[in-house]
Amino acid sequence: MIRKFDHIVIGAGYGGLVAAALLAKAGKRVLLLEAHTVPGGCASFYSRKGILFDAGATTLSGMAAGQPMQRMFNELGIEPKVKKLDPGMIIKFGDRELVRHADLDKWIAETERFFKLPRLREFWELVHRIDRTGYSLIGNNSRIPPVSPGDLLSLAKPSNLKGLPLLPYLFKPVEKVMKKFGLDKDPLFRSFIDEQLLITTQNTAGDSPFLTAALGLAYPAETYYPYGGLFFPAKEIEKKFRAFGGEIKYKKRVVAIEKNADGYLVKTSDGSEYRSAGVITNIPLWNIPEITSNEMKEYFVKSLPDSSDAWGAFMVNFAFDYPFDEDVKTAYWQIHLPEGVPHCESKSFFVTLSLADDQQKAPTRMKSVTISLHTKSENWRGIDRQEYERRKNETGNFILSKFDEAFPGMANNKQFVEFGTPSTFERYTFRHRGLVGGVPHSVKNNLLKMHSGVTPFKGFYNTGDTVFPGQGTVAVTTGAMNIVKRILDKD
């Protein structure tokens, strides 16, 4: 007889790990199925001769008191090894550097020095005010977006009144707020805002709602470096999950979910079958029709978010000897390129450099490097292997040359150089078309329009970057905590 679980969680990215661990802590019998050999999903890693390379996400935020990551780690009793960075990021425009200070006044002064524009103080004070209120509202309301009259009723409480002034910013693009402060005409400032928004909201100023954009624009003020990479906090969550009695199985790619009278039957590619009363998927919504049938498949096909605006990522990883005594100013850099990058839509790329005291990631006097930027999945599909390799090498080598221009003389001895495309992500993570970053935030597809993670099928829920509140480790963790609270409130 097949053992029955209370919940089966599919996918051990951050959303799945957090949901599984919190349910196991609450005493539920939970099975976590992961197609890969390690946890972390798009925040995992690979290694080359003892040097670790990030497979995707690299930054950690939401760690301030009361913010989602801090609340999650506290609830699970985890103290991740992290370092708050100040500056949280340095943005390079040719030979000029814009330093993203953690202190708001210092940051405003830095932008005034760099851009020489009026009313920057008003703009950034509004950004950070919305950021503080937004985090508070999300943290105190697990029923956003509402899907029932009961959800609406739960939002009708005095503590939410402070959020009413924020509502117009759900429907107002960043561009309009910039115009209000006279900041919309400067091409350098606009480029800076657009490229910052791409790595957070997956959109640009013309269509990003100012509410979600504010959270993205403020995040570098609270940027943390996870020693070893984001995989290590993920591994700590997995350890807690096991300690709470949870069971995890790797190399178990789910190929079918069948709804039956007493719950669900989940089948994996190796022929294994598992039964549960409930299922939580932590895979993109676009993948779910492939593994469901009948009414479930019909529901997901009809309710799928549009993937045409979603992004893929181009990745560059390498290591190099670092003989200098003084470490880099920060781990995180954004390199702006007005001319753009071949076969990519970004006009910048994001660089993560391992810190000197992070021997988990690279040996002493060596650095591990991860570079990422946005590209459309279509740029890498429908072409023969020869053309694919030509484009990949052209893009990767162009990025390497621009890295050397941005950091002259730093990386003369590059080792383990590897390039990745959306096709690479699809191969290793099985994500639909290799899309990462979820659904771009837009005025039309604002937070209230996003899929809630709740479905019409009893006990069947979704987490991850294609449901509320969207992409990023903080967002998927928030979504997972909200779903678990819904489940436990029903019990």
C-alpha positions, -999 to +999 in steps of 0.1 A: +000+000+000+013+035-009+019+056+021-002+087+022+011+122+032-007+152+043+011+173+017+034+167-012+055+197-022+069+197-057+101+216-062+128+224-036+134+260-046+130+286-018+092+286-021+089+248-018+115+245+009+098+272+031+063+258+026+075+223+033+095+233+064+067+253+079+041+226+074+064+200+089+070+222+119+032+224+123+032+186+126+021+177+091+034+147+072+052+163+043+071+148+013+092+172-008+101+160-043+129+176-063+140+168-098+176+179-092+202+165-068+203+195-044+179+221-031+177+258-040+161+257-075+172+288-094+192+299-063+214+267-063+250+262-075+275+241-093+312+235-085+344+232-104+374+218-085+361+232-052+350+266-065+313+272-062+293+291-088+258+305-084+234+290-108+211+320-107+200+343-079+228+357-058+215+385-035+196+383-002+174+410+011+143+413+032+164+406+063+156+437+083+134+434+115+099+423+105+107+417+069+099+383+052+133+366+052+140+376+088+106+364+099+110+330+081+145+324+095+133+333+130+103+310+128+125+281+116+152+288+142+179+295+115+208+319+117+222+321+082+258+332+078+253+365+060+269+399+058+251+432+053+268+451+026+273+488+025+274+498-002+248+473-013+257+478-049+279+499-071+266+510-105+292+517-132+286+540-161+319+538-180+345+553-157+319+568-133+306+550-103+273+555-085+276+541-050+244+527-035+248+536+002+226+519+028+219+552+046+191+571+028+206+605+033+240+594+019+222+577-010+202+608-018+233+630-017+251+605-040+223+606-066+223+644-064+261+645-070+259+620-098+227+631-117+226+668-107+188+668-110+162+686-089+137+669-064+157+637-061+152+639-024+114+639-027+115+610-051+137+587-030+119+596+002+087+585-014+103+553-026+115+544+008+083+554+025+063+531+002+089+504+008+084+505+046+046+506+044+045+479+017+065+454+036+044+460+067+012+454+048+024+423+031+037+409+064+004+415+082-020+402+054-017+367+042-049+369+021-035+392-006-047+390-033-082+382-019-100+353-036-131+351-014-155+373+006-137+359+037-104+372+024-119+406+017-133+407+053-099+398+067-084+428+050-110+452+066-090+460+097-078+493+111-042+485+108-046+484+070-058+520+068-022+532+065-021+513+032-049+532+015-027+560+002-006+534-016-034+520-037-031+546-065+005+536-070-007+501-080-021+517-112+005+544-117+037+536-137+071+548-124+074+571-154+044+592-142+059+596-107+093+606-123+074+632-144+058+646-113+093+653-098+107+665-131+130+634-135+116+619-167+136+638-193+171+629-182+182+599-203+209+588-178+186+587-149+159+570-169+184+543-180+195+538-144+159+534-132+150+511-161+179+487-155+173+487-118+137+478-123+145+450-148+164+431-120+135+435-095+101+440-112+112+425-146+099+456-163+109+492-170+096+526-159+070+530-186+049+501-173+062+491-138+036+500-111+053+524-087+041+504-057+061+473-065+088+493-082+094+512-049+102+479-031+126+470-059+143+504-060+148+504-022+161+469-018+198+477-023+197+496+010+192+462+027+214+439+007+230+409+023+258+386+011+251+349+019+284+331+024+288+303+000+259+316-020+221+313-016+223+276-017+237+275+019+206+292+036+185+268+014+204+239+028+197+251+063+160+252+056+162+216+043+180+205+075+152+220+096+126+204+074+142+170+080+145+178+117+107+185+119+101+150+104+098+160+067+110+136+040+128+148+009+135+128-023+159+140-049+161+130-086+123+127-086+109+147-115+071+148-113+054+138-145+018+135-134-006+147-107-039+129-106-068+141-086-089+113-069-116+109-043-093+111-013-066+135-025-039+132-051-017+106-067+017+120-078+039+101-102+076+107-110+097+099-140+113+068-124+079+051-120+074+060-083+040+069-070+030+089-039-004+098-024-014+128-004-043+148+008-028+180-006-003+192-031+018+224-033+036+230-065+067+252-065+071+251-103+061+277-129+024+278-136+033+273-173+046+238-164+015+226-146-006+217-177+021+193-187+016+172-156-022+175-150-052+162-168-089+166-172-105+195-152-072+204-135-054+208-169-083+227-183-083+251-153-045+259-156-046+262-194-073+289-190-058+307-161-021+307-172-005+342-171+009+354-205+044+342-209+052+364-239+066+392-218+085+369-194+123+368-194+151+343-197+186+349-184+221+348-200+247+338-175+285+340-174+305+322-147+343+321-141+369+322-115+402+341-114+433+346-092+430+377-070+464+386-056+455+419-041+455+426-003+425+449-005+391+433-012+366+447-037+343+475-025+312+453-026+301+420-039+274+434-062+279+456-093+257+467-122+276+476-153+256+498-177+262+495-215+243+520-235+251+501-267+234+470-253+246+433-255+243+410-285+212+387-284+200+403-251+175+430-243+193+444-212+215+474-214+235+463-183+247+432-166+248+423-129+280+411-114+285+391-082+320+387-069+328+364-040+342+382-010+378+375+002+366+359+035+342+335+018+363+304+016+332+283+011+329+298-024+365+301-035+399+295-020+420+323-006+431+348-032+406+335-058+372+349-067+341+332-081+322+354-105+285+352-116+272+376-143+236+377-154+213+398-176+180+396-193+174+379-227+143+366-245+140+329-247+131+332-283+166+344-291+179+309-283+151+288-298+143+276-333+179+277-345+204+250-353+232+240-329+259+258-349+240+291-348+231+286-311+268+281-302+278+311-323+253+334-305+262+320-271+299+326-276+294+360-292+273+371-262+296+356-236+328+369-250+313+404-254+303+403-217+338+392-207+354+420-227+331+445-210+339+430-176+376+436-183+369+472-192+349+477-160+375+460-139+408+466-157+437+443-147+415+424-121+408+391-139+438+384-162+437+346-155+401+335-160+394+298-153+363+276-156+346+300-180+311+289-188+281+306-206+244+297-200+212+306-218+175+301-212+181+267-229+206+259-201+180+267-175+154+246-192+178+217-194+187+217-157+156+232-140+129+220-164+113+254-163+091+262-192+112+276-221+139+283-195+119+314-183+131+328-150+119+358-129+082+349-132+056+373-146+067+409-151+049+434-128+029+459-149+001+483-144-022+459-161-009+429-143-004+445-109-002+426-075-040+424-072-042+407-106-016+381-099-025+344-094-030+340-056-016+305-054-051+293-044-069+270-068-105+256-069-092+221-062-093+211-025-058+210-010-040+221-042-019+252-040+009+270-060+040+288-048+069+302-067+077+332-089+047+330-112+022+335-083+018+364-058+039+383-050+062+374-079+100+369-085+129+369-061+138+350-030+119+374-007+088+373-028+086+335-032+093+331+006+064+355+013+041+336-010+050+303+006+044+317+041+010+330+030+000+297+015+010+278+046-010+302+068-041+296+046-037+259+050-032+259+087-061+283+092-083+258+075-073+230+099 
